[in-house]
Amino acid sequence: MPVDVFQHRRFDHRQRDHGFSCLIPGPDQPRGVHDRVRQVGKGRLVFGGHGGCGGAAHAVDFTPIRLLIYSYQNIAIEGPTLNTRIDLAEGSAEQLERLVAPHAPRPPVGGPLLLVLALLSAVAPFATDLYLSAFPLMTTDLDTTATAVQLTLTAFLVGIALGQLLFGPLSDRFGRMAPLVVGSLLCLAASAATALAPTVEILIAGRFAQGITGAAGMVIGRAIISDLAVGAAAARAYSLMMLVGGVAPVVAPVLGSVLVAPLGWRGVLWVVFGIVAAMFLGVIAVVRETHTSERRATARADRDGSPSTLRALVSRVYIGNALAFAFAFATMMAYISASPFVYQVMMGFSEVQYGIAFGVNALGLAAMSAVSARLAGTRSIQALAGTGLLLCLSATVTIAVVVACGAPSWLLALPLWVAVSSLGLVFGNATALALSAVTRAAGSASAVLGALQFGLGALVSPLVGIGGEHSAAPLAAVMFGAIALACVSFGWAARVRR
C-alpha cells in the first residue's frame, strides 16, 4: 500500500499555503523517508537533506503532481502530464529533474506570437468557408457541375487532414520552423494556383495541395504552444487562439457572401491568398524555433530508453480529451452546415437577419473563449471544459425537445446560441489537456488531434441535411449525438485524473 506523500491534497504552484518542512511517513513507512524526499516552499520538490535541518538537497520546480512512496527506495510521480516510477538510490535527483522539468511552469504565451499562431489556425476555416456562397457562380464560369465544384471543398478537407498527419511528425523530427516555413510557402503558391485555375480539375488539384500545405500552420501552431506552455498557461493560450481560429468558421461564410458580388469567386480566392501571405510574413517575422535540437535529442533519448512517450499517444488522457475536442468541434460544424436552412427557411430570416444571427452566435463563442482564457489562471481547466460540455449538452437537449414537440422554430435561436457559445469553454481547455499528456511528441499529438477534428467535421456536415431543408430533426440528433460522445470521452479521460 503506497503512502501518498501529499496526503491526497491537490497542489498547485500558485497556492501559498502548501509548504512542508518535511514529510510525515505513514505507519508502514521507514522513518528515514522524510530525510530523502520532502516538499517545501512554493512549487519546489526537494531531494536529500535532513528534515529541513541542513544537509545536501536537490530541488526542482514542478507543476501539480502527486508523489507516492512505495518503499524506502521506490517512488511514483503522478500528474496530468507525468506518470512514472523511479528509484531513489540510483541518481534519482537528476532523473526526477529530467522528468519533471518539461512540465514546470513557464512564461505565458502572448503578444505578437499568439496573434500569428491564431492566424495560422484561422487560415483553414477561411479557405474552407469563404467561397461557399460562390459555388453557383463557379459552376457557370468553369462550365462544370455542382458535384465537381463540391469536390473542391472535399479535396481541401482531405488535404488538410492528411497534411496534419504529415507535418506534425516532421516537426517533431526536424523542429518547428523548417516544416512551418516550407509549408507556408507552398501554401502561398497553391493559393495562387487556385485563384488562377482555368479548369475545375486544376482547381480541385490546387485545393488539395492548399489543404496539405495549409495544415502545417495549424498543426505546428498548436505544437509551438505545447512547447512553450503547459496546464493553465497552455489552456489560456489555446482559448485566446479561439478568439480568431474558432470564430473564423462562423464568420467566414457571412464575409464570403458579402465579397462574392463585388469580387467574384476568383477575387474571393485572392483574398484567401492574401490571408496566407499575411500568415507567411508573420511566421518569418515573429515565430522562432521552440523545439530545439537539444529538446529533440532529449526526446529521442527518452523514446529509445522507454516506450512511455509513444504510449501516451494512445493513453486514456490523450485520446479521451482529443475525442472530446473533436466531437465538440463536430457539434459546431453540424450547426454551421444546417444554419442557412434553419434560420432562412424555417425561421424566415432574410440574408441580412441571418448574417446578424450568425454574428451574434460568433460573438458568444468569442466572449466565452475570452472568459475561458481569463479563468484558466485561477480555475481548473478540467472544470472549465466540463462546464462547457454540460452547457452544450443541455442546450442540445433543449433543441431536441423543441423539435420533438413541434414548437415554433424561432424558439431554437436561444439554445443554438448557448450551444455554440459554450464551446468557447471547451476548445482551448480540451486541447491543452490532450497535448499536455504528450509533451515530448507534441507535433504528432497535434496532428492526430487535427485529423480527428476535420475528419469528424467532414463526416457530420452532410448528415444534418438528410431530412431536407424544412426539418431540424437531423440537426438536433447530430448535435446531441456529437456532444454526448464528447462528454463521454471527456469523462473517460477524467477518470485517470481522479
C-alpha positions in Angstrom: 0.0 0.0 0.0 1.7 3.2 -1.1 1.9 6.2 1.2 0.6 9.4 -0.5 3.2 12.0 0.4 0.9 14.9 -0.4 -1.9 13.3 1.7 -4.4 13.3 -1.2 -4.3 17.1 -1.5 -4.1 18.6 -4.9 -1.2 21.0 -5.0 -0.9 24.0 -7.3 2.3 26.1 -7.7 0.1 29.2 -7.5 -1.2 28.5 -4.0 0.6 29.9 -0.9 -0.4 27.5 1.8 1.2 24.2 0.9 4.7 24.4 2.2 6.0 21.4 4.2 9.2 21.4 6.2 9.4 17.6 5.7 7.2 14.6 5.0 5.4 12.6 7.7 5.8 8.9 6.9 2.9 6.5 7.0 2.6 3.7 9.6 4.2 1.2 7.3 6.9 3.5 6.1 10.5 3.8 7.4 11.1 7.0 9.4 14.1 7.8 7.2 12.0 8.6 4.2 11.4 12.2 5.2 15.2 12.7 5.1 15.3 11.7 1.5 12.3 13.4 -0.1 10.3 16.4 1.0 8.2 19.1 -0.5 8.8 22.7 0.6 8.2 26.3 -0.5 6.2 27.3 -3.5 6.1 24.6 -6.0 9.5 23.0 -5.2 10.3 19.4 -4.7 13.4 18.8 -2.6 15.6 15.6 -2.5 18.0 14.9 0.3 18.7 17.0 3.4 17.6 16.1 6.9 14.1 17.3 7.7 14.9 20.8 6.8 17.9 21.0 9.2 20.7 21.2 6.6 22.5 18.7 4.5 22.7 18.4 0.8 19.4 18.9 -1.1 18.4 18.9 -4.7 15.3 21.0 -5.6 13.3 21.2 -8.9 10.2 23.2 -9.8 7.1 21.2 -10.6 3.5 21.6 -11.8 0.7 19.9 -9.8 1.8 16.3 -9.2 1.3 13.6 -6.6 4.2 11.7 -5.1 3.6 8.2 -3.8 6.2 6.3 -1.7 6.1 2.6 -2.4 9.2 1.7 -0.4 12.3 3.4 1.0 13.9 3.5 -2.4 11.0 3.4 -4.8 8.6 6.3 -5.5 6.0 7.1 -8.1 5.2 10.5 -9.5 1.7 11.1 -10.9 0.1 14.1 -12.5 -1.9 15.3 -15.6 1.2 15.1 -17.8 3.5 12.8 -15.9 3.2 9.2 -14.6 6.3 7.2 -13.7 8.2 5.4 -11.0 11.9 5.9 -10.1 14.5 4.5 -7.7 15.8 7.0 -5.1 19.0 5.1 -4.9 20.1 5.5 -8.5 20.7 9.1 -9.4 17.1 9.9 -8.5 17.5 13.7 -8.2 18.8 14.1 -11.7 16.3 11.6 -13.0 13.4 13.5 -11.3 14.6 16.8 -12.7 14.8 15.4 -16.2 11.2 14.0 -15.8 9.6 17.0 -14.2 11.4 19.9 -15.9 9.4 19.8 -19.1 6.2 20.1 -17.0 7.4 23.0 -14.9 5.6 26.4 -15.0 6.7 28.6 -18.0 6.2 32.2 -19.1 2.7 32.8 -20.6 2.4 32.8 -24.4 1.1 36.1 -25.7 1.6 39.2 -27.8 2.5 39.0 -31.5 3.4 35.3 -31.3 -0.1 34.4 -30.1 -1.6 36.6 -32.8 0.4 34.8 -35.6 -0.5 31.4 -34.2 -4.1 32.4 -34.1 -3.8 33.4 -37.8 -2.3 30.0 -38.6 -5.3 28.3 -37.1 -7.7 30.6 -38.9 -6.3 30.0 -42.5 -8.0 26.7 -42.9 -11.6 27.8 -42.0 -11.3 30.9 -44.1 -10.1 28.9 -47.0 -12.9 26.4 -46.5 -15.9 28.7 -45.8 -15.1 32.0 -47.5 -16.0 30.9 -51.0 -19.1 28.7 -50.3 -21.6 31.3 -51.5 -19.8 31.4 -54.8 -20.5 27.8 -55.8 -23.3 28.6 -58.2 -21.1 31.2 -59.9 -18.2 28.8 -60.1 -20.4 26.2 -61.8 -21.3 28.6 -64.5 -17.9 30.2 -65.1 -16.0 26.9 -65.2 -18.7 25.2 -67.3 -18.9 22.3 -64.9 -21.3 20.5 -62.5 -22.3 21.3 -58.9 -20.8 18.0 -57.9 -17.4 18.9 -59.4 -17.4 22.2 -57.6 -18.3 20.5 -54.3 -15.2 18.3 -54.9 -13.0 21.4 -54.5 -14.2 21.6 -50.9 -13.8 17.9 -50.3 -10.3 17.9 -51.7 -9.3 20.7 -49.4 -10.7 18.9 -46.3 -8.9 15.6 -47.3 -5.7 17.5 -47.9 -5.8 19.3 -44.5 -6.4 16.1 -42.6 -3.5 14.3 -44.4 -1.3 17.4 -44.2 -1.5 17.4 -40.4 -0.5 13.8 -40.2 2.5 14.7 -42.4 3.7 17.9 -40.9 3.1 17.0 -37.2 5.7 14.2 -37.1 8.0 16.1 -39.3 8.1 19.0 -36.8 8.9 16.5 -34.0 11.8 15.2 -36.0 13.3 18.4 -37.7 12.0 21.2 -35.4 9.0 23.5 -35.8 10.4 26.3 -38.0 11.7 24.4 -41.1 8.4 22.5 -41.8 6.4 25.6 -41.0 8.2 27.9 -43.4 8.2 25.3 -46.2 4.5 24.5 -45.7 3.5 28.2 -45.6 5.5 29.0 -48.7 4.0 26.0 -50.6 0.5 27.0 -49.4 1.1 30.5 -50.8 1.9 29.0 -54.2 -1.1 26.6 -54.1 -3.4 29.5 -53.2 -2.2 31.5 -56.2 -2.8 28.4 -58.4 -6.4 28.0 -57.2 -7.2 31.7 -58.0 -5.8 31.3 -61.5 -7.1 27.8 -62.2 -8.6 27.7 -65.8 -10.5 24.4 -65.2 -12.2 22.7 -62.4 -9.8 19.8 -62.5 -6.8 22.1 -61.9 -8.9 23.9 -59.2 -9.5 20.6 -57.4 -5.8 19.7 -57.5 -4.8 23.2 -56.3 -7.3 23.0 -53.4 -5.9 19.6 -52.4 -2.4 21.0 -52.4 -3.6 24.0 -50.5 -5.1 21.8 -47.8 -2.0 19.7 -47.3 0.4 22.6 -47.1 -2.0 24.9 -45.1 -2.2 22.1 -42.5 1.4 22.9 -41.5 0.4 26.1 -39.8 -2.5 24.6 -37.9 -0.7 21.5 -36.5 2.7 23.2 -35.8 1.0 26.2 -34.3 -0.6 24.0 -31.6 2.7 22.2 -31.1 4.5 25.5 -30.5 2.1 26.4 -27.7 2.7 22.9 -26.3 6.5 23.6 -26.4 6.1 26.9 -24.5 3.3 26.3 -22.0 1.5 23.5 -20.1 -1.5 23.3 -17.9 -3.4 26.6 -17.3 -1.0 28.7 -19.3 -1.5 26.4 -22.3 -5.3 26.5 -21.9 -5.2 30.3 -21.8 -3.2 30.4 -25.0 -5.4 28.0 -26.8 -8.5 29.8 -25.6 -7.1 33.1 -26.9 -6.4 31.4 -30.2 -10.1 30.5 -30.4 -10.9 34.2 -30.5 -9.7 34.1 -34.0 -9.4 30.5 -35.1 -12.7 29.4 -33.5 -14.8 32.3 -34.7 -13.4 32.1 -38.3 -15.7 29.1 -39.3 -18.7 31.1 -38.2 -17.7 34.5 -39.7 -16.2 33.3 -43.0 -19.4 32.2 -44.7 -21.0 35.6 -43.9 -18.0 37.5 -45.1 -17.8 35.5 -48.2 -21.4 36.2 -49.2 -20.6 39.9 -48.9 -17.4 39.7 -51.1 -18.6 37.4 -53.9 -20.8 40.1 -55.6 -18.1 42.8 -56.0 -15.1 40.5 -56.3 -16.3 37.3 -57.9 -15.2 33.8 -56.9 -11.6 34.4 -58.1 -11.5 37.6 -56.1 -12.5 35.7 -53.0 -9.8 33.1 -53.6 -7.3 36.0 -54.0 -8.5 37.2 -50.5 -7.5 33.7 -49.2 -4.2 34.2 -50.9 -3.8 37.5 -49.0 -4.6 35.8 -45.7 -2.0 33.1 -46.4 0.6 35.7 -47.4 0.0 37.5 -44.1 0.4 34.2 -42.3 3.7 33.6 -44.1 5.1 37.0 -43.3 4.0 36.6 -39.7 5.9 33.3 -39.4 9.1 34.8 -40.8 8.9 37.9 -38.6 7.7 36.5 -35.3 8.0 32.8 -34.9 11.2 31.2 -33.7 12.3 27.7 -33.1 10.8 26.2 -29.9 11.6 22.5 -30.5 15.4 22.9 -30.4 18.0 20.3 -31.3 18.7 19.8 -27.6 15.0 19.1 -26.9 14.8 16.8 -30.0 17.8 14.9 -28.8 16.3 14.5 -25.3 13.0 13.3 -26.7 14.8 10.8 -28.9 16.8 9.5 -26.0 13.6 9.2 -23.9 11.8 7.3 -26.7 14.8 5.0 -27.1 15.0 4.4 -23.3 11.3 3.9 -22.6 8.2 3.4 -24.7 6.1 5.6 -22.3 6.2 8.7 -24.5 4.9 6.9 -27.6 2.3 5.0 -25.4 1.0 8.4 -24.4 -0.4 8.9 -27.9 -2.9 6.0 -27.2 -3.3 6.8 -23.5 -6.7 7.4 -22.0 -5.8 11.0 -21.1 -4.7 12.0 -24.6 -7.3 10.0 -26.6 -10.2 11.0 -24.3 -9.5 14.7 -24.4 -8.7 14.6 -28.1 -12.0 12.9 -28.9 -13.8 15.4 -26.6 -12.3 18.3 -28.6 -13.1 16.6 -32.0 -16.7 15.8 -31.1 -17.3 19.3 -29.7 -15.9 20.7 -33.0 -18.3 18.3 -34.9 -21.1 19.8 -32.9 -20.2 23.3 -34.2 -19.8 22.0 -37.8 -23.3 20.5 -37.7 -24.6 23.8 -36.6 -22.7 25.7 -39.3 -23.9 23.3 -42.1 -27.5 23.5 -41.1 -27.8 27.1 -40.1 -28.8 28.6 -43.5 -31.8 26.3 -43.7 -32.7 26.7 -40.0 -32.6 30.5 -40.0 -33.6 31.4 -43.5 -36.0 28.6 -44.5 -37.5 27.6 -41.2 -37.4 30.9 -39.2 -37.9 33.0 -42.3 -34.9 35.3 -41.7 -33.6 37.4 -44.6 -30.0 37.2 -45.6 -29.2 40.3 -43.5 -31.0 38.9 -40.5 -29.3 35.5 -41.0 -25.9 37.3 -41.0 -26.8 39.1 -37.8 -27.8 35.9 -36.1 -24.6 34.3 -37.2 -22.6 37.2 -35.9 -24.4 37.1 -32.5 -23.5 33.4 -32.2 -19.9 34.1 -33.2 -19.7 36.9 -30.6 -20.9 34.5 -28.0 -18.2 32.0 -28.9 -15.6 34.7 -28.8 -16.8 36.0 -25.5 -16.7 32.6 -23.9 -13.3 31.9 -25.3 -12.1 35.2 -23.7 -13.8 34.2 -20.4 -12.1 30.8 -20.5 -8.7 32.4 -21.1 -9.1 34.7 -18.1 -10.3 32.0 -15.8 -7.7 29.5 -16.8 -5.2 31.0 -14.4 -7.5 30.7 -11.4 -9.8 27.8 -12.1 -9.2 24.2 -13.0 -9.1 23.8 -16.8 -10.8 20.4 -16.4 -13.7 22.1 -14.6 -13.9 24.8 -17.3 -14.0 22.2 -20.1 -16.5 20.1 -18.2 -18.8 23.1 -17.6 -18.8 24.0 -21.3 -19.6 20.4 -22.3 -22.5 20.2 -19.9 -23.9 23.6 -21.0 -23.7 22.5 -24.6 -25.3 19.1 -23.8 -28.2 20.9 -22.0 -28.7 23.2 -25.0 -28.8 20.4 -27.5 -31.4 18.6 -25.3 -33.5 21.7 -25.4 -33.2 21.8 -29.2 -34.3 18.2 -29.4 -37.3 18.9 -27.2 -38.3 22.0 -29.2 -38.1 20.0 -32.4 -39.9 16.9 -31.0 -42.8 19.0 -29.6 -43.3 20.8 -32.9 -42.8 24.2 -31.3 -42.3 27.3 -33.3 -38.9 27.2 -34.9 -37.9 30.7 -33.6 -37.6 29.0 -30.2 -34.4 27.3 -31.5 -32.5 30.6 -31.6 -31.6 30.8 -27.9 -30.5 27.2 -27.3 -28.4 27.3 -30.5 -26.7 30.4 -29.1 -26.0 28.7 -25.8 -24.7 25.6 -27.6 -22.3 27.5 -29.8 -21.2 29.9 -27.1 -20.5 27.2 -24.5 -17.9 25.6 -26.8 -15.6 28.6 -26.1 -15.0 26.9 -22.7 -14.2 23.6 -24.4 -11.9 24.0 -27.3 -8.9 25.6 -25.7 -9.1 23.6 -22.5 -9.6 20.3 -24.1 -6.7 21.0 -26.5 -4.4 21.8 -23.5 -5.4 18.7 -21.6 -4.8 16.5 -24.7 -1.5 17.9 -25.8 -0.1 18.2 -22.2 -0.3 14.4 -22.0 2.2 14.1 -24.8 4.6 17.0 -24.4 7.6 15.1 -25.9 5.7 14.3 -29.1 3.6 17.5 -29.4 3.8 17.6 -33.2 2.4 14.1 -33.6 -0.2 14.6 -30.9 -1.3 17.8 -32.6 -1.5 16.0 -35.9 -3.8 13.3 -34.6 -5.9 15.9 -32.9 -6.3 17.9 -36.1 -7.1 14.9 -38.2 -9.8 13.8 -35.8 -11.2 17.4 -35.8 -11.6 17.7 -39.5 -12.4 14.1 -40.1 -15.4 14.2 -37.8 -16.3 17.7 -39.0 -16.5 16.4 -42.6 -18.5 13.4 -41.5 -21.3 15.2 -39.7 -21.7 18.1 -42.1 -23.8 16.2 -44.7 -25.8 14.3 -42.1 -27.7 17.4 -41.0 -29.3 17.8 -44.4 -30.8 14.3 -44.6 -34.3 15.4 -43.6 -34.5 18.2 -46.1 -34.4 22.0 -45.6 -37.7 22.1 -43.7 -36.7 19.8 -40.8 -34.4 20.5 -37.9 -34.6 16.9 -36.6 -31.4 15.8 -38.2 -29.6 18.8 -36.8 -30.9 18.1 -33.3 -29.9 14.4 -33.5 -26.4 15.1 -34.8 -25.7 17.9 -32.4 -26.9 15.8 -29.4 -25.1 12.7 -30.5 -21.8 14.6 -31.1 -21.8 16.5 -27.8 -22.9 13.4 -25.9 -19.9 11.5 -27.3 -17.7 14.5 -26.3 -19.0 14.3 -22.7 -18.4 10.5 -22.6 -14.9 10.9 -24.0 -14.1 13.7 -21.5 -15.4 11.7 -18.6 -13.4 8.6 -19.7 -10.2 10.7 -19.7 -11.1 12.4 -16.4 -11.2 9.0 -14.5 -7.4 8.9 -14.8 -7.0 12.3 -13.2 -9.0 11.5 -10.1 
